[in-house]
Amino acid sequence: MKYNTDYKSEKYKPGAIYPSQYGELEIMGKGEKENSFVIRFKKTGSFTTALSSNIKRGNVKDKFSPIRYGVGYLGDDAKIPPSPLKNKIYTLWNNILRRCYGETYDRYGNIRRTYADVSVAPRWFDFSVFFNDIKKLPNYTTWLKDSNYEIDKDKSGARIYSKDTCSFITREENTYIGHE
């Protein structure tokens, strides 16, 4: 990301620190567009460009800050081409994270996880990576057209959702494998 550090500004000078809802951000330099600055989020180390008005209001989004179940984040949306499938794929991603990291309550009020001994590969915490990876899974195109298909990790014998362990299989096959 290109930026210029040779400019005059007391308020938005390089190294200035500002608060945001995602933690502190640091001004790195002037961006290419007018009134824009390149900033780095101290917590995640991610960079983005922001208008001075948004920096002032603390209204700059860190797309690498976990927003789903303490682990999932949006990632680099430049890697997600415009697609009518984005919502369907996001829902799938969210449901996988919820199963592994979301908390539910039993009838006695005790917290429990749906899949206590199952995890998601850290690579898939990033929605932009997940969005592109699942297109390569077996039966992906069938899943797009047939609501009877589900993502599955059990067929591979794994206890982790990942690009190497998942495929799309029928609901019946998934139920059978899950009860073996």
Beta strands, then each sheet from edge to edge (+ up, - down):
strand 1: 17-18
strand 2: 25-30
strand 3: 36-41
strand 4: 47-51
strand 5: 103-105
strand 6: 111-113
strand 7: 119-120
strand 8: 149-152
strand 9: 160-161
strand 10: 167-170
sheet 1: 1+ 2- 3+ 4-
sheet 2: 5+ 6-
sheet 3: 7+ 9+
sheet 4: 8+ 10-
end
